[in-house]
């Protein structure tokens, strides 16, 4: 299903769209729909519900803030603690305090992962080139 909308475009922008559509041998409407699809930020609904409040503020961030967010890392001492608790959980039972700490650390890691990923997607949508895995 599709919807029809009417918008006013400056002549120069419409001329660019028309020329690009001719070059791509596509209807102007198709090019506009594709351009919109690629320029809209991904919906927060694609992020698990429990992490949406942590990710939502990124939509308001500047490019510099998003770049900073994308470069954040999990603190090494917290990571060591997280891995140690995971290893202990595999070999035996954790105390309730350790289970709680493991859940907290897992959530922190998940939030960081979702925020970094969403920051990268937003920067890509804003025209930035993202580093490859080899460049990281």
Backbone as a chain_set.jsonl record, in Angstrom:
{"seq": "XXXXXXXXXXXXXXXXXXXXXXXXXXXXXXXXXXXXXXXXXXXXXXXXXXXXXXXXXXXXXXXXXXXXXXXXXXXXXXXXXXXXXXXXXXXXXXXXXXXXXXXXXXXXXXXXXXXXXXXXXXXXXXXXXXXXXXXX", "coords": {"N": [[0.846, -1.175, 0.0], [0.475, 2.255, -0.69], [0.901, 5.784, -0.144], [-0.215, 9.006, -1.185], [1.3, 12.136, -1.412], [1.532, 15.708, -1.486], [4.022, 17.977, -2.179], [5.868, 21.042, -2.016], [8.579, 21.86, -3.965], [11.71, 23.482, -4.407], [12.611, 24.831, -7.604], [15.221, 24.234, -8.446], [15.928, 21.982, -6.899], [13.979, 20.167, -7.731], [14.731, 19.963, -10.392], [17.218, 18.698, -10.115], [16.392, 16.245, -9.045], [14.811, 15.286, -11.16], [16.718, 15.048, -13.208], [18.497, 13.184, -12.05], [16.774, 11.007, -11.855], [16.373, 10.489, -14.546], [18.986, 9.737, -15.273], [19.281, 7.403, -13.757], [17.337, 5.983, -14.888], [14.747, 5.751, -13.819], [11.45, 6.306, -12.51], [10.676, 9.594, -11.343], [9.254, 9.672, -8.937], [9.917, 7.204, -7.793], [12.658, 7.528, -7.303], [12.546, 9.619, -5.438], [11.139, 8.355, -3.325], [12.987, 6.326, -2.686], [15.166, 7.9, -1.906], [14.126, 9.195, 0.348], [13.689, 6.947, 1.976], [16.308, 6.188, 2.48], [17.285, 8.347, 3.856], [15.917, 8.747, 6.209], [16.088, 8.311, 9.759], [16.717, 5.148, 11.374], [13.967, 3.448, 12.825], [13.134, 3.629, 16.258], [11.715, 1.493, 17.125], [12.964, -0.699, 16.173], [14.88, -1.222, 17.961], [15.292, -3.113, 20.909], [12.648, -2.878, 23.284], [13.29, -2.328, 26.045], [15.654, -0.938, 25.839], [15.199, 1.337, 24.418], [14.704, 3.906, 25.744], [17.331, 4.528, 26.413], [18.576, 4.847, 23.998], [17.105, 6.693, 22.525], [17.825, 9.501, 23.074], [19.97, 9.931, 21.325], [19.009, 10.742, 18.878], [18.814, 13.475, 19.013], [21.375, 14.379, 19.085], [24.384, 16.132, 18.126], [26.574, 15.915, 15.245], [29.229, 15.719, 16.147], [28.832, 14.864, 18.786], [27.675, 12.376, 18.304], [29.803, 11.087, 17.044], [31.575, 10.98, 19.156], [30.112, 9.339, 20.864], [30.091, 7.006, 19.363], [32.687, 6.203, 19.606], [32.998, 5.406, 22.188], [33.984, 3.116, 24.762], [33.673, 0.037, 26.578], [34.469, 0.142, 29.972], [37.622, -1.167, 30.873], [38.13, -2.431, 33.353], [35.572, -3.062, 34.189], [34.86, -4.803, 32.177], [36.611, -6.952, 32.585], [35.657, -7.809, 35.04], [33.061, -8.551, 34.287], [33.569, -10.675, 32.457], [34.81, -12.467, 34.226], [32.718, -13.055, 35.99], [30.938, -14.269, 34.195], [32.428, -16.549, 33.518], [32.567, -17.796, 36.019], [29.886, -18.321, 36.387], [29.427, -20.306, 34.515], [30.8, -22.44, 35.595], [29.774, -22.841, 38.08], [27.417, -21.952, 40.664], [26.368, -18.592, 41.104], [26.405, -16.101, 43.657], [23.546, -14.308, 44.916], [24.086, -11.604, 44.911], [26.205, -11.513, 43.094], [24.905, -12.418, 40.8], [23.166, -10.304, 40.413], [25.003, -8.242, 39.945], [26.17, -9.217, 37.596], [23.969, -9.069, 35.868], [23.627, -6.3, 35.834], [26.053, -5.462, 34.685], [25.833, -6.732, 32.2], [23.629, -5.378, 31.142], [24.721, -2.784, 30.991], [26.715, -3.236, 29.072], [25.112, -3.989, 26.9], [23.599, -1.635, 26.5], [25.638, 0.145, 25.787], [26.483, -1.072, 23.405], [24.139, -0.902, 21.787], [23.836, 1.909, 21.707], [26.247, 2.744, 20.496], [26.03, 1.441, 18.026], [23.665, 2.598, 16.997], [24.436, 5.261, 16.903], [26.379, 5.07, 14.921], [24.788, 4.34, 12.721], [23.177, 6.627, 12.485], [25.132, 8.565, 11.898], [26.063, 7.578, 9.462], [23.747, 7.903, 7.946], [23.773, 10.623, 7.878], [25.683, 11.156, 6.096], [28.34, 10.532, 6.669], [31.394, 8.698, 6.387], [31.917, 5.492, 7.559], [34.274, 3.734, 9.616], [35.89, 0.739, 8.476], [35.846, -2.709, 9.62], [38.505, -3.534, 9.715], [39.786, -1.122, 10.015], [39.136, -0.333, 12.531]], "CA": [[0.0, 0.0, 0.0], [1.242, 3.496, -0.714], [0.156, 7.015, 0.112], [0.139, 10.118, -2.055], [1.429, 13.429, -0.743], [1.913, 16.811, -2.358], [4.991, 18.863, -1.524], [6.426, 22.108, -2.842], [10.032, 21.768, -4.055], [12.342, 24.525, -5.217], [12.861, 24.391, -8.98], [16.562, 23.639, -8.574], [15.891, 20.638, -6.328], [13.197, 19.317, -8.624], [15.568, 19.72, -11.568], [18.208, 17.675, -9.74], [15.682, 14.969, -8.928], [14.399, 14.846, -12.488], [17.931, 14.636, -13.93], [18.969, 11.937, -11.436], [15.837, 9.946, -12.245], [16.684, 10.155, -15.942], [20.262, 9.012, -15.292], [19.058, 6.072, -13.19], [16.236, 5.38, -15.65], [13.682, 5.443, -12.866], [10.495, 7.406, -12.34], [11.058, 10.561, -10.311], [8.614, 9.261, -7.685], [10.699, 6.094, -7.231], [13.894, 8.104, -6.773], [12.201, 10.362, -4.222], [10.818, 7.381, -2.274], [14.24, 5.689, -2.272], [15.962, 8.905, -1.194], [13.534, 9.347, 1.681], [13.927, 5.72, 2.741], [17.709, 6.147, 2.898], [17.654, 9.493, 4.684], [15.237, 8.707, 7.505], [16.783, 7.487, 10.752], [16.007, 3.908, 11.676], [12.978, 3.607, 13.884], [13.513, 3.08, 17.56], [11.022, 0.225, 17.324], [13.906, -1.751, 15.807], [15.697, -1.425, 19.16], [14.46, -3.733, 21.953], [11.896, -1.907, 24.082], [13.939, -1.941, 27.295], [16.816, -0.087, 25.561], [14.791, 2.525, 23.675], [14.972, 5.166, 26.454], [18.768, 4.785, 26.416], [19.001, 5.155, 22.639], [16.322, 7.822, 22.014], [18.512, 10.8, 23.081], [20.921, 10.068, 20.229], [18.36, 11.43, 17.759], [18.993, 14.914, 19.183], [22.802, 14.685, 19.2], [25.116, 16.7, 16.996], [27.492, 14.966, 14.614], [30.382, 15.533, 17.036], [28.398, 14.039, 19.92], [27.498, 11.008, 17.811], [31.137, 10.523, 16.831], [32.085, 10.669, 20.492], [29.34, 8.18, 21.333], [30.512, 5.836, 18.604], [34.037, 5.79, 20.008], [33.011, 4.97, 23.589], [34.301, 1.703, 24.999], [33.313, -0.49, 27.891], [35.657, 0.253, 30.831], [38.326, -2.454, 30.915], [37.957, -3.103, 34.653], [34.211, -3.615, 34.208], [34.86, -5.933, 31.254], [37.283, -8.057, 33.276], [34.698, -8.265, 36.047], [31.98, -9.199, 33.546], [34.052, -11.973, 31.968], [35.049, -13.34, 35.377], [31.41, -13.52, 36.462], [30.424, -15.221, 33.203], [33.183, -17.797, 33.67], [32.125, -18.423, 37.27], [28.513, -18.806, 36.206], [29.506, -21.556, 33.75], [31.371, -23.52, 36.415], [29.041, -23.016, 39.327], [26.376, -20.971, 40.974], [26.76, -17.282, 41.605], [25.58, -15.597, 44.751], [22.518, -13.387, 44.404], [24.759, -10.321, 44.657], [26.97, -11.672, 41.855], [23.912, -12.48, 39.717], [22.69, -8.934, 40.217], [26.098, -7.501, 39.324], [26.279, -9.71, 36.226], [22.85, -8.488, 35.113], [23.927, -4.874, 35.669], [27.139, -5.346, 33.71], [25.29, -7.131, 30.894], [22.812, -4.262, 30.649], [25.633, -1.7, 30.611], [27.339, -3.621, 27.801], [24.07, -3.935, 25.873], [23.289, -0.226, 26.239], [26.771, 0.687, 25.044], [26.441, -1.646, 22.058], [23.028, -0.297, 21.046], [24.108, 3.331, 21.49], [27.318, 2.862, 19.496], [25.489, 1.031, 16.735], [22.695, 3.584, 16.531], [25.223, 6.447, 16.549], [26.994, 4.788, 13.622], [23.739, 4.393, 11.696], [22.791, 8.029, 12.307], [26.219, 9.249, 11.193], [26.037, 7.097, 8.071], [22.603, 8.568, 7.31], [24.117, 12.04, 7.719], [26.687, 11.275, 5.047], [29.694, 10.22, 7.113], [31.958, 7.391, 6.069], [32.229, 4.765, 8.785], [35.465, 2.889, 9.463], [35.678, -0.69, 8.277], [36.309, -3.502, 10.766], [39.959, -3.528, 9.709], [40.247, 0.194, 10.448], [38.819, -0.106, 13.945]], "C": [[0.89, 1.235, 0.0], [0.304, 4.675, -0.502], [0.638, 8.085, -0.858], [0.218, 11.383, -1.215], [1.812, 14.472, -1.789], [2.863, 17.702, -1.579], [5.465, 19.906, -2.53], [7.948, 21.989, -2.801], [10.568, 22.971, -4.821], [12.66, 23.971, -6.613], [14.217, 23.71, -9.124], [16.581, 22.211, -8.035], [15.102, 19.694, -7.228], [13.991, 18.987, -9.885], [16.619, 18.651, -11.299], [17.556, 16.299, -9.658], [15.315, 14.41, -10.3], [15.6, 14.332, -13.276], [18.465, 13.319, -13.37], [18.069, 10.775, -11.831], [16.089, 9.519, -13.689], [17.963, 9.327, -16.024], [20.113, 7.58, -14.784], [17.961, 5.302, -13.922], [15.134, 4.873, -14.722], [12.686, 6.592, -12.863], [10.956, 8.325, -11.2], [10.489, 10.16, -8.956], [9.395, 8.143, -6.999], [11.978, 6.619, -6.605], [13.629, 8.868, -5.478], [11.919, 9.4, -3.075], [12.085, 6.696, -1.766], [15.107, 6.655, -1.472], [15.436, 9.12, 0.22], [13.816, 8.128, 2.549], [15.355, 5.666, 3.263], [18.092, 7.294, 3.824], [16.978, 9.51, 6.049], [16.04, 7.881, 8.502], [16.004, 6.203, 10.997], [15.061, 4.128, 12.849], [13.468, 2.985, 15.177], [12.814, 1.764, 17.832], [11.917, -0.958, 16.964], [14.857, -2.077, 16.958], [14.8, -2.096, 20.201], [13.891, -2.679, 22.906], [12.661, -1.414, 25.306], [15.146, -1.02, 27.077], [16.44, 1.208, 24.84], [15.024, 3.829, 24.441], [16.462, 5.526, 26.494], [19.253, 5.263, 25.051], [18.322, 6.418, 22.1], [17.075, 9.153, 22.023], [19.506, 10.994, 21.935], [20.322, 10.802, 19.038], [18.569, 12.939, 17.822], [20.461, 15.333, 19.195], [23.356, 15.308, 17.921], [26.013, 15.624, 16.398], [28.681, 14.677, 15.526], [30.018, 14.657, 18.232], [28.214, 12.584, 19.497], [28.846, 10.334, 17.566], [31.772, 10.145, 18.159], [31.405, 9.423, 21.045], [29.814, 6.902, 20.648], [31.884, 5.323, 19.05], [34.118, 5.348, 21.473], [33.334, 3.486, 23.684], [33.851, 1.315, 26.4], [34.56, -0.404, 28.762], [36.309, -1.116, 31.039], [38.141, -3.176, 32.245], [36.563, -3.72, 34.78], [34.136, -4.846, 33.297], [35.505, -7.158, 31.895], [36.339, -8.664, 34.306], [33.553, -9.054, 35.392], [32.403, -10.59, 33.074], [34.294, -12.953, 33.106], [33.729, -13.898, 35.91], [30.792, -14.518, 35.482], [31.12, -16.575, 33.332], [32.746, -18.538, 34.928], [30.725, -18.995, 37.132], [28.509, -20.139, 35.454], [29.969, -22.723, 34.619], [30.618, -23.759, 37.711], [28.046, -21.906, 39.539], [26.995, -19.671, 41.465], [25.875, -16.926, 42.793], [24.546, -14.644, 44.155], [23.132, -12.021, 44.099], [25.554, -10.383, 43.349], [26.041, -11.747, 40.648], [23.415, -11.077, 39.372], [23.752, -8.091, 39.517], [26.266, -7.923, 37.866], [25.175, -9.115, 35.353], [23.091, -7.001, 34.844], [24.997, -4.667, 34.606], [26.657, -5.713, 32.304], [24.461, -5.991, 30.308], [23.687, -3.104, 30.206], [26.282, -1.994, 29.259], [26.328, -3.54, 26.658], [23.745, -2.494, 25.499], [24.404, 0.403, 25.409], [26.74, 0.201, 23.594], [25.328, -1.016, 21.224], [23.295, 1.174, 20.742], [25.189, 3.528, 20.427], [26.788, 2.511, 18.108], [24.535, 2.057, 16.156], [23.402, 4.878, 16.14], [25.859, 6.259, 15.176], [25.967, 4.891, 12.497], [23.335, 5.84, 11.434], [23.872, 8.804, 11.559], [26.26, 8.842, 9.724], [24.904, 7.786, 7.316], [22.876, 10.046, 7.075], [25.269, 12.235, 6.733], [28.113, 10.971, 5.451], [30.109, 8.837, 6.644], [32.338, 6.736, 7.385], [33.466, 3.91, 8.569], [35.073, 1.432, 9.235], [36.155, -1.428, 9.52], [37.827, -3.501, 10.853], [40.521, -2.203, 10.222], [39.994, 0.454, 11.929], [39.91, -0.567, 14.862]], "O": [[1.947, 1.243, 0.631], [-0.913, 4.57, -0.66], [1.788, 8.055, -1.297], [-0.67, 11.67, -0.413], [2.352, 14.141, -2.844], [2.559, 18.131, -0.466], [5.46, 19.673, -3.738], [8.543, 22.014, -1.724], [9.944, 23.426, -5.78], [12.941, 22.782, -6.768], [14.345, 22.72, -9.845], [17.183, 21.326, -8.644], [15.512, 18.556, -7.456], [13.931, 17.864, -10.387], [16.882, 17.801, -12.15], [18.106, 15.312, -10.146], [15.486, 13.221, -10.568], [15.513, 13.298, -13.938], [18.845, 12.432, -14.135], [18.555, 9.679, -12.112], [16.026, 8.333, -14.014], [18.023, 8.337, -16.753], [20.737, 6.658, -15.31], [17.69, 4.139, -13.626], [14.665, 3.74, -14.828], [13.042, 7.727, -13.179], [11.551, 7.872, -10.222], [11.165, 10.293, -7.936], [9.523, 8.13, -5.775], [12.348, 6.209, -5.504], [14.406, 8.769, -4.529], [12.408, 9.606, -1.964], [12.247, 6.503, -0.561], [15.715, 6.268, -0.474], [16.211, 9.215, 1.172], [14.145, 8.266, 3.727], [15.598, 5.161, 4.359], [19.115, 7.223, 4.505], [17.426, 10.218, 6.951], [16.614, 6.857, 8.132], [14.783, 6.17, 10.848], [15.347, 4.912, 13.754], [14.13, 1.947, 15.178], [13.264, 0.99, 18.678], [11.666, -2.085, 17.392], [15.554, -3.091, 16.927], [13.65, -1.687, 20.363], [14.57, -1.722, 23.278], [12.682, -0.214, 25.58], [15.615, -0.388, 28.024], [17.287, 2.085, 24.673], [15.504, 4.791, 23.842], [16.812, 6.702, 26.598], [20.234, 6.001, 24.962], [18.916, 7.137, 21.296], [16.975, 9.892, 21.043], [19.846, 12.132, 21.613], [21.053, 11.422, 18.266], [18.509, 13.614, 16.794], [20.76, 16.522, 19.303], [22.881, 15.056, 16.814], [26.187, 14.553, 16.98], [29.096, 13.526, 15.665], [30.806, 13.805, 18.643], [28.556, 11.668, 20.245], [29.01, 9.147, 17.849], [32.43, 9.11, 18.27], [32.059, 8.557, 21.626], [29.922, 5.85, 21.278], [32.196, 4.144, 18.886], [35.187, 4.96, 21.944], [32.997, 2.704, 22.795], [33.676, 2.161, 27.278], [35.626, -0.842, 28.329], [35.631, -2.097, 31.343], [38.008, -4.4, 32.269], [36.395, -4.77, 35.402], [33.436, -5.811, 33.604], [35.0, -8.273, 31.761], [36.237, -9.885, 34.425], [33.14, -10.098, 35.896], [31.677, -11.565, 33.271], [34.015, -14.144, 32.968], [33.639, -15.08, 36.242], [30.188, -15.505, 35.902], [30.473, -17.62, 33.263], [32.575, -19.757, 34.911], [30.418, -20.041, 37.704], [27.677, -21.004, 35.73], [29.568, -23.865, 34.395], [30.814, -24.784, 38.364], [27.865, -21.033, 38.69], [28.016, -19.668, 42.153], [24.743, -17.396, 42.908], [24.676, -14.227, 43.004], [22.738, -11.361, 43.137], [25.574, -9.417, 42.586], [26.353, -11.201, 39.589], [23.266, -10.719, 38.204], [23.444, -7.32, 38.608], [26.481, -7.078, 36.997], [25.43, -8.703, 34.221], [22.795, -6.505, 33.757], [24.865, -3.806, 33.737], [27.04, -5.066, 31.329], [24.576, -5.676, 29.124], [23.433, -2.5, 29.164], [26.385, -1.112, 28.406], [26.659, -3.072, 25.568], [23.628, -2.167, 24.318], [24.136, 1.111, 24.438], [26.948, 0.984, 22.667], [25.555, -0.636, 20.075], [23.012, 1.638, 19.638], [25.054, 4.387, 19.556], [27.07, 3.209, 17.134], [24.586, 2.355, 14.962], [23.021, 5.524, 15.163], [25.874, 7.183, 14.363], [26.249, 5.464, 11.445], [23.169, 6.236, 10.281], [23.561, 9.611, 10.683], [26.47, 9.681, 8.848], [25.084, 8.206, 6.173], [22.288, 10.657, 6.183], [25.766, 13.348, 6.56], [29.023, 11.141, 4.64], [29.286, 7.93, 6.52], [32.999, 7.346, 8.225], [33.69, 3.411, 7.466], [34.053, 0.961, 9.74], [36.8, -0.834, 10.383], [38.381, -3.47, 11.952], [41.609, -2.168, 10.797], [40.58, 1.368, 12.509], [39.786, -0.441, 16.08]]}, "num_chains": 1, "name": "protein.A"}
